Amino acid sequence: MKNINRNTSKDKNKKTKDKKIRRSFISRFDLLNRFKHWYMGGISITRSIFRVKAAWQGVIIITSILAVLFILAAFYTGAGEFVISLDSNMSKEGFYISDTTDFSEKLVALRSKAVVADNISIFDIDDNVANVDGVHDGDNYVAHTFYITNRTGKKKDYEYSLKIRRSAKNAEKALWVMVYHNGKQNIYALKGKDGTPEHQYSLYEFPFKDDAASPEQYKKIAGDKTDLTTDEVYQAESIDEANELITIPFATDKEICNGVRKDFANKDVDKYTVVMWYEGEDPECVDDIIGGWVEAYMGFSYAGD
């Protein structure tokens, strides 16, 4: 019985070993399947890496394109500039603008810098500002003298408009603009908070007074009727009277001024000088506008167009 049991036990063990060793037909391809899974996994990882790399390359390419477009847009829209331009009808028929009287360059547009907020006084502007051609900016002010001529062969009427195109930090609230036309100037500013024209006082005569197109902008008043400081009055030789400069209010919040030039004959030349600055005596000239700027545009067109 013992022998039989032993033999039986051996037979069972042998059968068990045979079962463990014996494989099905499909199981013979396990190694191949494992290799396949490993291989495909490697490809998947590689593809993922290339996808990430391609995605980053795409981001870089798109960002570069957008940067180029932004630069081009800034250039073509005159960002950060004061632009002077003739409309298409005038330029086609024979009107030109130039920085010089000889019109060695017959242009339809001129560009200079926008005015950046950093206050000065009207007394800081060069007395000769209207007698220098082209762009001649000073310390913290913009100045541009240019000329317009009619070469159409006919007498024409034209109009101009000086506008604020864009601004930052409400800098236009402290902007003062002096516009010369053929030797005569007007000074413009936004109305004050109380709705009255901006003005300032001085114990000394204001510059450019002799060139005023509107003499009523300059007045003599009693010294004790001003808002001069005690120190200014104390230092003055006489306080019997003071000088007052009254600005002309902007035409609108976005239009500084406009005008019409009638009977502009063939080969005539008109001269303009535009000066822009932030007047330190303006109550709106405060620290909040530091870093602000104003872009301006001066356009010319036929009257009535």
Backbone hydrogen bonds in HBPLUS format (Angstrom, degrees):
<---DONOR---> <-ACCEPTOR-->    atom                        ^
c    i                          cat <-CA-CA->   ^        H-A-AA   ^      H-
h    n   atom  resd res      DA  || num        DHA   H-A  angle D-A-AA Bond
n    s   type  num  typ     dist DA aas  dist angle  dist       angle   num
A0005-ASN N   A0001-MET O   2.93 MM   4  6.09 157.9  1.98 141.7 148.0     1
A0006-ARG N   A0002-LYS O   2.87 MM   4  6.13 154.7  1.93 146.7 153.8     2
A0007-ASN N   A0003-ASN O   2.89 MM   4  6.16 167.3  1.91 155.7 158.7     3
A0008-THR N   A0004-ILE O   2.81 MM   4  6.01 157.7  1.86 148.0 155.3     4
A0009-SER N   A0005-ASN O   2.82 MM   4  6.03 153.7  1.88 145.8 152.9     5
A0010-LYS N   A0006-ARG O   2.85 MM   4  6.18 154.5  1.92 151.0 158.0     6
A0011-ASP N   A0007-ASN O   2.83 MM   4  6.11 159.2  1.87 150.5 156.5     7
A0012-LYS N   A0008-THR O   2.95 MM   4  6.25 153.1  2.02 145.0 152.3     8
A0013-ASN N   A0009-SER O   2.96 MM   4  6.24 158.1  2.01 147.0 152.7     9
A0014-LYS N   A0010-LYS O   2.82 MM   4  6.06 158.7  1.86 152.1 158.2    10
A0015-LYS N   A0011-ASP O   2.86 MM   4  6.09 160.1  1.90 148.2 153.7    11
A0016-THR N   A0012-LYS O   2.83 MM   4  6.11 154.5  1.90 146.0 153.6    12
A0017-LYS N   A0013-ASN O   2.90 MM   4  6.20 158.8  1.94 149.9 154.9    13
A0018-ASP N   A0014-LYS O   2.82 MM   4  6.11 157.6  1.87 149.1 156.2    14
A0019-LYS N   A0015-LYS O   2.82 MM   4  6.12 150.4  1.91 146.1 154.4    15
A0020-LYS N   A0016-THR O   2.98 MM   4  6.30 149.9  2.08 145.0 153.2    16
A0021-ILE N   A0017-LYS O   2.91 MM   4  6.16 156.0  1.97 152.4 158.7    17
A0022-ARG N   A0018-ASP O   2.84 MM   4  5.82 158.9  1.88 147.9 154.3    18
A0029-PHE N   A0026-ILE O   2.94 MM   3  5.74 164.0  1.97 121.7 127.0    19
A0030-ASP N   A0027-SER O   3.04 MM   3  5.31 160.2  2.08 118.4 117.7    20
A0033-ASN N   A0029-PHE O   2.86 MM   4  6.14 155.4  1.92 150.9 158.4    21
A0034-ARG N   A0030-ASP O   2.72 MM   4  6.01 157.5  1.77 154.5 161.5    22
A0035-PHE N   A0031-LEU O   2.83 MM   4  6.06 161.1  1.86 147.8 152.9    23
A0036-LYS N   A0032-LEU O   2.81 MM   4  6.02 152.2  1.88 143.1 151.8    24
A0037-HIS N   A0033-ASN O   2.81 MM   4  6.10 160.3  1.84 152.0 156.4    25
A0038-TRP N   A0034-ARG O   2.87 MM   4  6.14 159.3  1.92 149.8 155.9    26
A0039-TYR N   A0035-PHE O   2.74 MM   4  5.89 163.8  1.76 151.3 156.3    27
A0040-MET N   A0036-LYS O   2.78 MM   4  5.95 168.5  1.80 154.6 158.0    28
A0041-GLY N   A0037-HIS O   2.85 MM   4  5.88 150.5  1.93 140.0 148.8    29
A0042-GLY N   A0038-TRP O   2.93 MM   4  6.18 152.1  2.01 145.3 152.5    30
A0043-ILE N   A0039-TYR O   2.98 MM   4  6.33 157.0  2.03 148.1 154.4    31
A0044-SER N   A0040-MET O   2.85 MM   4  6.07 157.2  1.90 146.7 153.3    32
A0045-ILE N   A0041-GLY O   2.92 MM   4  6.19 159.6  1.96 150.1 154.8    33
A0046-THR N   A0042-GLY O   2.87 MM   4  6.08 164.2  1.90 150.0 154.9    34
A0047-ARG N   A0043-ILE O   2.76 MM   4  5.96 161.4  1.79 153.2 158.6    35
A0048-SER N   A0044-SER O   2.90 MM   4  6.11 152.7  1.97 143.6 151.5    36
A0049-ILE N   A0045-ILE O   2.88 MM   4  6.22 156.2  1.94 151.4 157.7    37
A0050-PHE N   A0046-THR O   2.91 MM   4  6.21 164.9  1.93 153.1 157.0    38
A0051-ARG N   A0047-ARG O   2.73 MM   4  5.93 146.8  1.83 145.9 156.3    39
A0052-VAL N   A0048-SER O   2.91 MM   4  6.18 159.7  1.95 151.1 155.2    40
A0053-LYS N   A0049-ILE O   2.87 MM   4  6.14 162.5  1.91 151.2 156.7    41
A0054-ALA N   A0050-PHE O   2.74 MM   4  5.84 159.6  1.78 144.3 150.7    42
A0055-ALA N   A0051-ARG O   2.78 MM   4  5.96 149.7  1.87 143.5 152.7    43
A0056-TRP N   A0052-VAL O   2.96 MM   4  6.26 159.5  2.00 150.9 155.1    44
A0057-GLN N   A0053-LYS O   2.87 MM   4  6.16 157.7  1.92 149.5 156.6    45
A0058-GLY N   A0054-ALA O   2.80 MM   4  6.03 152.5  1.87 145.6 153.4    46
A0059-VAL N   A0055-ALA O   2.89 MM   4  6.23 153.3  1.96 147.2 154.5    47
A0060-ILE N   A0056-TRP O   2.89 MM   4  6.16 161.4  1.93 152.4 156.8    48
A0061-ILE N   A0057-GLN O   2.89 MM   4  6.10 161.9  1.92 151.0 156.0    49
A0062-ILE N   A0058-GLY O   2.90 MM   4  6.06 168.3  1.91 153.0 156.3    50
A0063-THR N   A0059-VAL O   2.88 MM   4  5.99 161.0  1.92 148.2 154.1    51
A0064-SER N   A0060-ILE O   2.90 MM   4  6.06 156.3  1.96 146.1 152.7    52
A0065-ILE N   A0061-ILE O   2.94 MM   4  6.21 159.2  1.99 150.4 155.9    53
A0066-LEU N   A0062-ILE O   2.92 MM   4  6.17 162.7  1.95 152.0 156.5    54
A0067-ALA N   A0063-THR O   2.91 MM   4  6.12 153.7  1.98 146.6 154.0    55
A0068-VAL N   A0064-SER O   2.97 MM   4  6.24 159.7  2.02 150.4 155.3    56
A0069-LEU N   A0065-ILE O   2.91 MM   4  6.16 161.5  1.94 151.9 157.3    57
A0070-PHE N   A0066-LEU O   2.84 MM   4  6.03 152.7  1.91 146.3 153.9    58
A0071-ILE N   A0067-ALA O   2.99 MM   4  6.26 159.0  2.03 148.6 153.7    59
A0072-LEU N   A0068-VAL O   2.91 MM   4  6.17 162.7  1.94 152.4 157.4    60
A0073-ALA N   A0069-LEU O   2.77 MM   4  5.92 157.2  1.82 147.2 154.2    61
A0074-ALA N   A0070-PHE O   2.85 MM   4  6.06 158.3  1.89 148.0 154.0    62
A0075-PHE N   A0071-ILE O   2.94 MM   4  6.19 151.0  2.02 144.5 152.6    63
A0076-TYR N   A0072-LEU O   2.89 MM   4  6.12 170.8  1.90 158.1 159.4    64
A0077-THR N   A0073-ALA O   2.91 MM   4  5.92 144.4  2.04 146.8 155.6    65
A0079-ALA N   A0074-ALA O   2.91 MM   5  4.96 159.6  1.95 150.5 153.8    66
A0078-GLY N   A0075-PHE O   3.23 MM   3  5.26 157.4  2.29 100.7 107.2    67
A0081-GLU N   A0078-GLY O   3.14 MM   3  5.44 125.2  2.46 148.0 140.4    68
A0114-ALA N   A0080-GLY O   3.05 MM  34  5.09 139.5  2.22 119.4 111.8    69
A0082-PHE N   A0112-SER O   2.64 MM  30  5.03 157.7  1.69 126.7 132.3    70
A0112-SER N   A0082-PHE O   2.91 MM  30  5.03 143.8  2.05 137.0 148.1    71
A0083-VAL N   A0296-ALA O   3.07 MM 213  6.51 154.8  2.14 154.7 152.7    72
A0298-MET N   A0083-VAL O   2.81 MM 215  6.26 162.2  1.84 159.5 165.7    73
A0084-ILE N   A0110-LEU O   2.91 MM  26  5.04 165.0  1.93 147.6 149.2    74
A0110-LEU N   A0084-ILE O   2.76 MM  26  5.04 154.0  1.82 147.7 154.9    75
A0085-SER N   A0298-MET O   2.93 MM 213  6.39 160.3  1.97 162.3 166.5    76
A0300-PHE N   A0085-SER O   2.95 MM 215  6.32 145.4  2.07 156.7 164.7    77
A0086-LEU N   A0108-VAL O   2.93 MM  22  5.35 159.4  1.97 156.8 156.9    78
A0087-ASP N   A0300-PHE O   2.95 MM 213  6.10 137.2  2.13 155.9 166.4    79
A0091-SER N   A0087-ASP O   3.10 MM   4  6.35 170.3  2.11 159.4 162.3    80
A0092-LYS N   A0088-SER O   2.94 MM   4  5.99 153.8  2.01 147.5 154.0    81
A0093-GLU N   A0089-ASN O   3.21 MM   4  6.31 148.5  2.32 141.4 148.7    82
A0094-GLY N   A0090-MET O   3.13 MM   4  6.33 126.6  2.43 146.6 159.0    83
A0095-PHE N   A0090-MET O   2.96 MM   5  5.28 161.1  1.99 144.1 142.8    84
A0151-ARG N   A0094-GLY O   2.86 MM  57  4.83 143.0  2.00 132.0 141.9    85
A0096-TYR N   A0149-THR O   3.20 MM  53  5.52 155.8  2.26 143.1 149.1    86
A0149-THR N   A0096-TYR O   2.94 MM  53  5.52 158.1  1.99 155.5 161.2    87
A0097-ILE N   A0107-LEU O   2.84 MM  10  5.22 163.2  1.87 144.7 149.5    88
A0107-LEU N   A0097-ILE O   2.99 MM  10  5.22 154.7  2.06 159.3 160.4    89
A0098-SER N   A0147-TYR O   2.93 MM  49  5.30 146.4  2.05 142.5 149.6    90
A0147-TYR N   A0098-SER O   2.77 MM  49  5.30 156.9  1.82 160.2 167.5    91
A0103-PHE N   A0100-THR O   3.36 MM   3  5.67 162.1  2.39 107.2 112.5    92
A0115-VAL N   A0294-VAL O   3.30 MM 179  5.61 144.6  2.43 161.9 156.7    93
A0294-VAL N   A0115-VAL O   3.05 MM 179  5.61 150.6  2.14 152.0 161.2    94
A0117-ALA N   A0292-GLY O   2.87 MM 175  5.24 177.5  1.87 144.8 144.1    95
A0120-ILE N   A0278-TYR O   2.96 MM 158  6.23 155.9  2.01 166.0 172.2    96
A0280-GLY N   A0120-ILE O   2.73 MM 160  5.32 163.5  1.76 158.3 158.6    97
A0124-ASP N   A0121-SER O   2.80 MM   3  5.31 160.6  1.83 116.0 122.7    98
A0125-ILE N   A0122-ILE O   3.30 MM   3  5.60 165.3  2.33 108.1 112.5    99
A0129-VAL N   A0126-ASP O   3.04 MM   3  5.22 149.7  2.13 123.7 121.3   100
A0131-ASN N   A0128-ASN O   2.94 MM   3  5.43 163.7  1.96 121.8 126.7   101
A0134-GLY N   A0145-THR O   2.90 MM  11  4.85 134.8  2.11 135.2 136.3   102
A0145-THR N   A0134-GLY O   2.93 MM  11  4.85 166.0  1.95 128.9 131.0   103
A0136-HIS N   A0143-ALA O   2.98 MM   7  5.42 169.3  1.99 143.9 147.4   104
A0138-GLY N   A0141-TYR O   3.17 MM   3  5.32 138.1  2.35 128.3 140.1   105
A0142-VAL N   A0276-MET O   2.94 MM 134  5.17 163.7  1.97 152.2 156.6   106
A0276-MET N   A0142-VAL O   2.89 MM 134  5.17 154.8  1.95 143.8 151.6   107
A0144-HIS N   A0274-VAL O   3.04 MM 130  5.46 148.0  2.15 143.6 153.6   108
A0274-VAL N   A0144-HIS O   2.96 MM 130  5.46 158.8  2.00 145.9 150.5   109
A0146-PHE N   A0272-TYR O   2.85 MM 126  5.47 156.7  1.91 152.1 160.0   110
A0272-TYR N   A0146-PHE O   2.91 MM 126  5.47 171.9  1.92 165.1 165.2   111
A0148-ILE N   A0270-ASP O   2.97 MM 122  5.31 154.4  2.03 146.9 154.3   112
A0270-ASP N   A0148-ILE O   2.89 MM 122  5.31 162.7  1.92 156.1 161.1   113
A0150-ASN N   A0268-ASP O   3.37 MM 118  5.91 148.5  2.47 149.8 156.7   114
A0267-LYS N   A0150-ASN O   2.51 MM 117  5.13 166.2  1.52 162.2 163.9   115
A0156-LYS N   A0264-PHE O   2.95 MM 108  5.09 167.5  1.96 131.1 133.7   116
A0264-PHE N   A0156-LYS O   2.69 MM 108  5.09 154.4  1.75 158.0 157.1   117
A0303-ALA N   A0157-ASP O   3.15 MM 146  5.56 173.2  2.15 119.7 121.5   118
A0158-TYR N   A0261-ARG O   2.90 MM 103  5.25 157.4  1.95 149.2 153.0   119
A0261-ARG N   A0158-TYR O   2.62 MM 103  5.25 173.3  1.63 168.1 170.5   120
A0159-GLU N   A0301-SER O   2.80 MM 142  5.60 167.6  1.81 168.6 172.0   121
A0301-SER N   A0159-GLU O   3.04 MM 142  5.60 159.8  2.08 156.2 161.3   122
A0160-TYR N   A0259-GLY O   2.91 MM  99  5.48 156.0  1.96 150.6 156.9   123
A0259-GLY N   A0160-TYR O   3.06 MM  99  5.48 150.6  2.15 144.9 146.4   124
A0161-SER N   A0299-GLY O   3.03 MM 138  5.48 144.2  2.16 149.2 158.6   125
A0299-GLY N   A0161-SER O   2.98 MM 138  5.48 155.4  2.05 155.2 153.7   126
A0162-LEU N   A0257-CYS O   2.92 MM  95  5.42 166.5  1.94 152.7 157.2   127
A0256-ILE N   A0162-LEU O   2.75 MM  94  5.49 140.5  1.90 146.8 160.1   128
A0257-CYS N   A0162-LEU O   3.38 MM  95  5.42 155.1  2.44 135.8 142.2   129
A0163-LYS N   A0297-TYR O   2.78 MM 134  5.24 172.1  1.79 155.3 156.9   130
A0297-TYR N   A0163-LYS O   2.84 MM 134  5.24 156.2  1.90 147.5 153.4   131
A0164-ILE N   A0254-LYS O   2.74 MM  90  5.06 168.0  1.75 148.2 152.2   132
A0165-ARG N   A0295-GLU O   2.78 MM 130  5.48 149.0  1.87 141.2 150.1   133
A0295-GLU N   A0166-ARG O   2.82 MM 129  5.19 174.2  1.82 153.5 155.4   134
A0168-ALA N   A0293-TRP O   2.93 MM 125  5.37 143.3  2.07 153.1 155.3   135
A0171-ALA N   A0168-ALA O   3.17 MM   3  6.03 154.3  2.24 122.6 127.4   136
A0173-LYS N   A0170-ASN O   3.09 MM   3  5.86 163.9  2.11 120.2 124.9   137
A0174-ALA N   A0171-ALA O   3.13 MM   3  5.90 159.7  2.17 120.7 125.4   138
A0175-LEU N   A0172-GLU O   3.19 MM   3  4.79 159.8  2.24  95.4 101.4   139
A0279-GLU N   A0174-ALA O   3.22 MM 105  6.17 140.2  2.39 176.9 169.0   140
A0176-TRP N   A0277-TRP O   2.82 MM 101  5.55 172.0  1.83 173.3 174.2   141
A0277-TRP N   A0176-TRP O   3.05 MM 101  5.55 159.6  2.10 158.5 164.0   142
A0177-VAL N   A0188-TYR O   2.92 MM  11  5.08 160.6  1.96 143.8 149.3   143
A0188-TYR N   A0177-VAL O   2.70 MM  11  5.08 163.0  1.73 150.1 155.8   144
A0178-MET N   A0275-VAL O   2.81 MM  97  5.07 162.5  1.84 150.3 156.2   145
A0275-VAL N   A0178-MET O   2.86 MM  97  5.07 160.0  1.90 152.4 158.1   146
A0179-VAL N   A0186-ASN O   2.94 MM   7  5.52 157.2  1.99 158.7 164.5   147
A0186-ASN N   A0179-VAL O   3.08 MM   7  5.52 144.5  2.21 134.9 144.0   148
A0180-TYR N   A0273-THR O   2.71 MM  93  4.82 171.8  1.72 153.7 156.7   149
A0273-THR N   A0180-TYR O   3.09 MM  93  4.82 152.1  2.17 124.5 128.1   150
A0181-HIS N   A0184-LYS O   2.80 MM   3  5.40 155.9  1.86 149.7 155.2   151
A0184-LYS N   A0181-HIS O   3.27 MM   3  5.40 169.4  2.28 110.3 113.4   152
A0182-ASN N   A0271-LYS O   2.82 MM  89  5.00 167.2  1.84 149.0 153.3   153
A0185-GLN N   A0211-ASP O   2.83 MM  26  5.86 161.4  1.87 147.3 152.8   154
A0213-ALA N   A0185-GLN O   2.84 MM  28  5.29 165.4  1.86 147.8 144.1   155
A0248-ILE N   A0187-ILE O   2.83 MM  61  6.10 167.1  1.85 151.7 156.2   156
A0189-ALA N   A0248-ILE O   3.09 MM  59  6.27 148.5  2.20 141.0 145.8   157
A0250-PHE N   A0189-ALA O   3.08 MM  61  5.64 128.6  2.35 119.6 125.2   158
A0192-GLY N   A0196-THR O   2.83 MM   4  5.53 173.2  1.83 165.4 163.4   159
A0195-GLY N   A0192-GLY O   2.92 MM   3  5.24 161.6  1.95 114.5 118.6   160
A0247-THR N   A0198-GLU O   2.94 MM  49  5.64 173.1  1.95 170.1 171.7   161
A0200-GLN N   A0245-LEU O   3.03 MM  45  5.46 146.8  2.15 143.1 153.4   162
A0245-LEU N   A0200-GLN O   2.92 MM  45  5.46 165.7  1.94 162.1 166.6   163
A0202-SER N   A0243-ASN O   2.87 MM  41  5.14 145.6  1.98 144.8 151.0   164
A0243-ASN N   A0202-SER O   2.74 MM  41  5.14 169.7  1.75 166.0 166.4   165
A0211-ASP N   A0208-PHE O   3.07 MM   3  5.34 147.2  2.18 104.8 114.6   166
A0212-ALA N   A0209-LYS O   3.14 MM   3  5.33 165.7  2.16 115.4 116.6   167
A0217-GLN N   A0214-SER O   2.94 MM   3  5.88 167.6  1.95 131.2 133.8   168
A0218-TYR N   A0215-PRO O   3.02 MM   3  5.82 168.5  2.04 123.7 127.3   169
A0246-ILE N   A0217-GLN O   2.78 MM  29  4.81 163.5  1.81 145.0 150.4   170
A0219-LYS N   A0244-GLU O   2.96 MM  25  5.09 158.7  2.00 144.4 150.1   171
A0244-GLU N   A0219-LYS O   2.88 MM  25  5.09 160.2  1.92 148.1 149.8   172
A0221-ILE N   A0242-ALA O   2.92 MM  21  5.39 165.6  1.94 151.4 156.3   173
A0242-ALA N   A0221-ILE O   2.66 MM  21  5.39 153.3  1.73 153.9 162.7   174
A0225-LYS N   A0222-ALA O   2.99 MM   3  5.48 163.0  2.02 120.1 124.0   175
A0223-GLY N   A0240-ASP O   3.14 MM  17  5.07 161.4  2.18  97.5 101.1   176
A0233-VAL N   A0229-THR O   3.08 MM   4  6.38 161.7  2.11 153.6 158.3   177
A0234-TYR N   A0230-THR O   2.82 MM   4  5.97 155.2  1.88 147.2 155.2   178
A0235-GLN N   A0231-ASP O   2.91 MM   4  6.07 150.0  2.00 147.1 154.0   179
A0236-ALA N   A0233-VAL O   3.24 MM   3  5.19 144.2  2.37  96.1 106.4   180
A0251-ALA N   A0255-GLU O   2.95 MM   4  5.43 114.0  2.40 136.0 152.9   181
A0251-ALA N   A0256-ILE O   3.24 MM   5  5.51 147.1  2.35 105.1 114.7   182
A0252-THR N   A0255-GLU O   3.06 MM   3  4.92 165.5  2.08 139.6 139.7   183
A0268-ASP N   A0265-ALA O   3.05 MM   3  5.40 157.9  2.10 129.8 130.8   184
A0282-ASP N   A0279-GLU O   3.01 MM   3  5.47 161.6  2.04 114.3 120.3   185
A0285-CYS N   A0282-ASP O   2.89 MM   3  5.36 164.5  1.92 120.6 125.0   186
A0286-VAL N   A0284-GLU O   3.04 MM   2  5.70 119.0  2.43 110.2  93.6   187
A0289-ILE N   A0286-VAL O   3.20 MM   3  6.09 163.5  2.23 124.0 127.2   188
A0290-ILE N   A0287-ASP O   3.04 MM   3  5.43 163.7  2.07 115.2 120.5   189
A0292-GLY N   A0289-ILE O   2.77 MM   3  5.18 155.2  1.83 139.4 140.8   190
A0305-ASP N   A0302-TYR O   3.02 MM   3  5.59 167.5  2.04 137.1 139.4   191
